Amino acid sequence: MARVIPSETVVKSPWRETFKAYLELTKLRIVLLLVFTTVTAMVIAADGHPPLKELVFTIIGGALAAAGSSVINQYYDRDLDARMSRTARRPIPSGRVSPSNALIFGVALVTWSVLILGIFVNWLSAGLALGGALYYVIIYTMLLKRNTVLNILIGGGAGAMPVLVGWAAVNGSLNFEAFILFAIVFYWTPPHSWALALLVNTDYARANVPMMPVARGEHVTRQQILLYAILLLVISLLPSAFGTLGAIYALAALALGVGLIRSAVRLIREQTGAAARSTYKFSTAYLAFLFLVMMIDKIIL
């Protein structure tokens, strides 16, 4: 009789699984996008190449602030996350990380962010990073998200704060050019977030979160996405209008803006999940490519 050799049993390391759970809490993909906008602001503020020391410590401090804010947000929203299929498998509602440990972790990340930015960069950038974290956790998560359809409209300022952090890290001050970059991210947030809300409208309705599709209906949401796409196109051209960036950026901003408007028009005409998913994906790529071209325009020209 042939001898049966049992297959190997793969034993997962508890330390590895714990590390993955805490890393998941930080929402690394969002952190990377926010850090990318921070670095872009630094390149523009420095008119090319920012000082290496400030660049390195701002990346570290900015990443910690964004990650910590995300963790604290998930701590506070753990009851909502447990009720929505899209978020039920997150580390806290799934039981992989305890709420108290998540809160300690999030507060520690934000604290380290402020200390690193304050000591190694400047205290204005540290204060702005802390302000962004408090904006996201208190103004958006605690005050707006569960109570008003304006949650995304007002809360978008939190995601725009990293560009101010980057600008302050280089110049030690802020000017109107920094706030133009802030406005670009601020006006990008509604169409991006509402496209996602259309995809998970059932989840938000189940959790009683007044996102635009739940509070005002999907038709109004699609119209608002188009309106903000048009506003975003106009605002995105301001850096060239004021001479901060050149023709390469202007052409790219125009092309990307028109592409987002076309996607929004398609969303109104088709009113399907596929159209909403396409708009969401395009809006994500829009911000990444727009800020990439900003850096190319400033470094090459």
Backbone hydrogen bonds, N-H to C=O, Kabsch-Sander energy under -0.5 kcal/mol:
donor,donor_aa,acceptor,acceptor_aa,energy
5,I,3,R,-0.6
10,V,8,E,-0.6
11,V,9,T,-0.7
12,K,10,V,-0.6
17,E,13,S,-2.3
18,T,14,P,-2.3
19,F,15,W,-2.5
20,K,16,R,-2.3
21,A,17,E,-2.0
22,Y,18,T,-2.3
23,L,19,F,-2.5
24,E,20,K,-2.2
25,L,21,A,-1.5
26,T,22,Y,-0.8
26,T,23,L,-0.7
27,K,24,E,-1.3
30,I,27,K,-0.7
31,V,27,K,-2.1
32,L,28,L,-2.6
33,L,29,R,-1.7
34,L,30,I,-2.4
35,V,31,V,-2.7
36,F,32,L,-2.1
37,T,33,L,-1.8
38,T,34,L,-1.8
39,V,35,V,-2.7
40,T,36,F,-2.2
41,A,37,T,-2.1
42,M,38,T,-1.9
43,V,39,V,-2.3
44,I,40,T,-2.3
45,A,41,A,-2.6
46,A,42,M,-2.2
47,D,44,I,-1.0
48,G,43,V,-2.7
55,L,51,P,-2.5
56,V,52,L,-2.7
57,F,53,K,-2.3
58,T,54,E,-2.0
59,I,55,L,-2.1
60,I,56,V,-2.1
61,G,57,F,-2.8
62,G,58,T,-2.9
63,A,59,I,-2.3
64,L,60,I,-2.2
65,A,61,G,-2.2
66,A,62,G,-2.4
67,A,63,A,-2.6
68,G,64,L,-2.8
69,S,65,A,-2.2
70,S,66,A,-1.9
71,V,67,A,-2.2
72,I,68,G,-2.5
73,N,69,S,-2.4
74,Q,70,S,-2.1
75,Y,71,V,-1.9
76,Y,72,I,-2.4
77,D,73,N,-2.3
78,R,75,Y,-1.0
81,D,77,D,-2.9
82,A,78,R,-1.5
83,R,79,D,-0.7
83,R,80,L,-1.2
84,M,80,L,-0.8
84,M,81,D,-0.7
87,T,84,M,-0.9
88,A,84,M,-1.5
90,R,87,T,-2.0
94,S,90,R,-2.2
95,G,92,I,-1.5
96,R,91,P,-1.5
97,V,91,P,-1.8
102,A,98,S,-2.2
103,L,99,P,-2.4
104,I,100,S,-2.2
105,F,101,N,-2.4
106,G,102,A,-2.8
107,V,103,L,-2.6
108,A,104,I,-2.3
109,L,105,F,-2.1
110,V,106,G,-2.1
111,T,107,V,-2.4
112,W,108,A,-2.6
113,S,109,L,-2.1
114,V,110,V,-2.3
115,L,111,T,-2.2
116,I,112,W,-2.7
117,L,113,S,-2.5
118,G,114,V,-2.6
119,I,115,L,-2.6
120,F,116,I,-2.3
121,V,117,L,-1.8
122,N,117,L,-1.2
126,A,122,N,-1.5
127,G,123,W,-2.4
128,L,124,L,-2.4
129,A,125,S,-2.2
130,L,126,A,-2.4
131,G,127,G,-2.6
132,G,128,L,-2.5
133,A,129,A,-2.1
134,L,130,L,-2.6
135,Y,131,G,-2.5
136,Y,132,G,-2.3
137,V,133,A,-2.6
138,I,134,L,-2.8
139,I,134,L,-1.1
140,Y,135,Y,-2.4
141,T,136,Y,-2.6
142,M,137,V,-1.5
143,L,138,I,-1.8
144,L,139,I,-1.4
144,L,140,Y,-0.6
145,K,140,Y,-3.3
147,N,144,L,-1.3
148,T,144,L,-2.1
151,N,148,T,-1.4
154,I,150,L,-2.7
155,G,150,L,-0.5
155,G,151,N,-2.2
156,G,152,I,-1.5
157,G,154,I,-1.5
158,A,155,G,-1.8
159,G,155,G,-0.5
160,A,156,G,-0.9
161,M,157,G,-0.8
161,M,158,A,-0.8
163,V,160,A,-1.0
164,L,160,A,-0.7
164,L,161,M,-0.9
165,V,161,M,-1.9
166,G,162,P,-2.4
167,W,163,V,-2.1
168,A,164,L,-2.7
169,A,165,V,-2.0
170,V,166,G,-1.0
170,V,167,W,-0.6
171,N,167,W,-2.5
172,G,168,A,-2.1
178,A,175,N,-0.6
179,F,175,N,-1.4
180,I,176,F,-1.4
181,L,177,E,-1.7
182,F,178,A,-2.0
183,A,179,F,-2.3
184,I,180,I,-2.0
185,V,181,L,-1.8
186,F,182,F,-2.5
187,Y,183,A,-2.7
188,W,184,I,-1.3
189,T,185,V,-1.6
192,H,188,W,-1.7
193,S,189,T,-3.1
194,W,190,P,-3.0
195,A,191,P,-1.6
196,L,192,H,-1.4
197,A,193,S,-2.3
198,L,194,W,-2.0
199,L,195,A,-1.1
200,V,196,L,-1.6
201,N,198,L,-0.7
204,Y,200,V,-1.9
205,A,201,N,-2.4
206,R,202,T,-2.3
207,A,203,D,-2.1
208,N,204,Y,-0.5
208,N,205,A,-0.7
209,V,204,Y,-2.7
211,M,209,V,-2.4
214,V,211,M,-0.8
215,A,211,M,-2.8
216,R,212,M,-2.9
217,G,212,M,-0.8
221,T,217,G,-1.7
222,R,218,E,-2.3
223,Q,219,H,-1.9
224,Q,220,V,-2.5
225,I,221,T,-2.3
226,L,222,R,-1.8
227,L,223,Q,-2.3
228,Y,224,Q,-2.7
229,A,225,I,-1.8
230,I,226,L,-2.0
231,L,227,L,-2.3
232,L,228,Y,-2.4
233,L,229,A,-1.8
234,V,230,I,-1.9
235,I,231,L,-2.4
236,S,232,L,-2.7
237,L,233,L,-0.8
237,L,234,V,-0.9
238,L,235,I,-1.5
240,S,237,L,-0.6
241,A,237,L,-1.9
242,F,238,L,-2.3
243,G,240,S,-1.0
244,T,239,P,-1.8
245,L,239,P,-1.7
250,A,246,G,-1.9
251,L,247,A,-2.6
252,A,248,I,-2.0
253,A,249,Y,-3.2
254,L,250,A,-2.2
255,A,251,L,-2.4
256,L,252,A,-3.0
257,G,253,A,-2.5
258,V,254,L,-2.5
259,G,255,A,-2.1
260,L,256,L,-2.2
261,I,257,G,-2.3
262,R,258,V,-2.6
263,S,259,G,-2.0
264,A,260,L,-2.1
265,V,261,I,-2.5
266,R,262,R,-2.4
267,L,263,S,-1.8
268,I,264,A,-1.5
269,R,265,V,-2.1
270,E,266,R,-3.0
271,Q,267,L,-1.4
276,A,272,T,-1.9
277,R,273,G,-2.6
278,S,274,A,-2.3
279,T,275,A,-2.3
280,Y,276,A,-2.4
281,K,277,R,-2.5
282,F,278,S,-2.4
283,S,279,T,-2.5
284,T,280,Y,-1.8
285,A,281,K,-2.2
286,Y,282,F,-2.7
287,L,283,S,-1.6
288,A,284,T,-1.5
289,F,285,A,-2.8
290,L,286,Y,-2.7
291,F,287,L,-2.2
292,L,288,A,-1.8
293,V,289,F,-2.5
294,M,290,L,-1.7
295,M,291,F,-1.8
296,I,292,L,-2.3
297,D,293,V,-3.1
298,K,294,M,-2.2
299,I,295,M,-2.7
300,I,296,I,-2.6
301,L,296,I,-0.5
301,L,297,D,-1.4
